Amino acid sequence: MSSWLDYTINGLIVGNVYALVAVGLALIFGVSRLINFAQGSIYLVGAYIGWVAVVQLHTPLPLTIIVVAAAAALVGLVIERFGLRPLQNSVRIAPLLATIGISFVLDQLVMLTFSPNPRALPSQLPDVRFQVGGGTIGPLDLLIAGVGLTSALLLFVFLRYSKLGWAVRAASQDRDAAMQMGVDVNRVNQAVFGIAAALGGVSGMLVGMYYNQIDTAMSLQATLKGVVAEVVGGAGNVPGAVIGSLLLGLVESYGVAVFGTSYRNLFAFLLLVVVLVLRPNGLFASARQAPPEPLTGTFIAPSRPLRIPRWALLAAAAIFALLPLLPVSFYVLQTLINAWLLGMLALSLTLVAGTIGQVSLGHAALLAIGAYTSALLSLSAAVPVGLAIIAGGLMSAALGTILISPSFRLRGHYVSIATLAIGEIVSLVILNWESVTRGPIGISGIPPLSLFGYDLVSPASIYWFSFAVMVALALLQARLLGSHLGRSFRAIRDDDIAARAYGLSLNRYKSLAFIFGGFAAGVSGGIAAHLYSYINHETFNTQQSILALTVVILGGLGNVVGAVVGSVALVGLPELFRIAAEYRILIYGIVLLLLVRFRPQGLLGTI
Amino acid sequence: MTTPEPLLALSGINTFYGQAQVHFDLSVTVGRGHIVCLLGGNASGKSTTMKIILGLVKPRSGDVTFDGASLLGLTTPQIVRRGIASVPEARRLFADMSVRENILMGAFVRNDRDAVAQDLDKMLTLFPKLGQRLSQRAGSLSGGEQQMVAMARALMSRPRMIVMDEPTMGLSPLYVDRVLELIRTINLDGVSVFMVEQNASLALEIAHEAYVLQTGRIVLSGPARALKDDPRVRDAYLGGSEAA
């Protein structure tokens, strides 16, 4: 049985690792006001470079650390130069979306190169434990602590005494004023990305050694933990990020001690949401400080939306409705069924992220809520499937809105972080609430789709059903957006202060958007559950949230037709070109990157 | 008064923010060793003129030359290296850095450490009040003190010219006089000054020449002394009582 001292040591060591990630995030946020979602991918790359060095090249430990730091820094420089610098004059959230795309691309490249199977990363250190008080400490713990302290010291000296360090500090306080002192902000960005990536890469390697295992799922977790630590410490505050990380490490470690391992992340994300809602500037920000960014501006590129004539829409709908009567293969129908299900999610997200401007990164949680509600009602309470799906939609609308409502006061990037965290929390609650959700086993034997007592088993009937539901939701949403309500939504998106000044209640309108969006997403999840017949806590994951976001940006944010077109394009085109499944996520990432860079208004234009 | 060879010249500048035109064929010159002020009310395009000189905004047409060479196409840091320092609107200090660090940031483009240290001492004789404040956070100073830091910071690059955006804005009358006196002192040391001001009567006290900008067009220009007595300037900017 481990002692409390052991948990404390473990918490501080893990906190040290988080600090290496979070400090990089804080530096980048300081200079560019950007939350770098690719930080975890660099951490992943660092871990795998470490694996190549240790296992294949048999490098000694000091050399491994240097190699990992250098290679990761190089990746960071490339990201800055080619991924982000071209976006300097874009809307604020564009670089954030770009880092999400970059993260997808890097993760997939690592997965394709090294396979998704976990690998062991030996630490090369002797396996001894020293007795310290009531606990023990090993050489790897000391190494991690040493690397953490050394990095902190080097960083302090760099920021305090080097010319470039001064430039970094000046640029992070006032970019324009720094330029007027002769500071080349591009060089500052480069420096910051290089340092952040080197620290992140080494961190990934150390974690791999600590658990003697690396796999591609590390990436998102690392980004999330780093973001949690950074926000807790105050975005852009470097010492705050270190303290936030240690705090996070301890909270997790004690949480695990009391409740068990599967609760580790739940504590991290709850901590994040609590801090975001109560102290959005972090625990150490003084009250007089203004928020670190104006936080205005969504990802709405000004554009003139393409007006598609009504007859063309009707014709397209008719063709798709009649499709099952034509001699098309089962495969085509199945692909389109997936597109319609994604379309419902995209309708929901295009309303929330586009029309009212709350860029949600946790939208898959709404699918999960709908799916679990519908599956459990039909299985345990024998509710007819049709009704269960509607109940799933209602539950998603209610629960989703309640969960997000504390974050209504947040803006810009912080909405994205909060929704991401809430999405993770939903998935973790599903994992841990075994008495209701059956925990990690998932729910199997979910009854098939049925309507008024008739089972929908033929592909054509499932196709018609999902298509009809999607069209109905789309029509409802189009009607909604054409009304006064739609205008109010857009007013809030474009300038929430002005909207408030005109007497619009932000909370009420945001609630309405999430209720409607939650319903559409919940219905989609409900249908999916009955279609798959098996779901678990990972069926609806962050990847789907990001895919949905890519879809709505592709279609044009806020654009109802665009959401449907985007779904068909992103689900259908990879099928059409028979692209193997493992390359698809890579393609989604690339599509997202290209859109943000070259066509932020999407195919049909934002509304 | 003879006009010396121009150090800075803006000629035929047209600037747009999106569809809206900010400058219409704007031409302004600053003679070597002169203090030139650009007067104008809100939204006349004054601050944008400063931004154009510093390379923060690019004009659609026209040219900006400094010491005979065009500044267009240069980045802000490159322009600073040519010898133009700035005292931005609302001072824009690095609030979380110390006063000493702020002043030294002004010497960012220089590499002669010993001479920089000497210049820091010089600044403390020019701005004696800052001596006791050196290790304080710049953000904790009063508005007037911050203005002193901003001016010291600008001087640290040993500029040939300083551009100032509303240097007296928001200051107490005591500090306003002090700032104007300092601008004169700086100028007597050979630094040309281009300042943008709303407070015409004060600016015309110390300027050699002045331009009046109205919604993007220069409507009046000439020696400051002449403009000061010009009834049109009086009516527009000085107000009856002040001019009387």
Interface residues (C-beta under 8 A of the other chain):
Chain A: K163 W166 A167 R169 A170 Q173 D174 D176 A177 A178 M179 Q180 M181 G182 V183 D184
Chain B: L54 L56 T75 T76 P77 V80 R81 A85 S86 P88 R92 L93 F94 A95 D96 M97 E101 L104 M105 G106 F108 V109 R153 S157
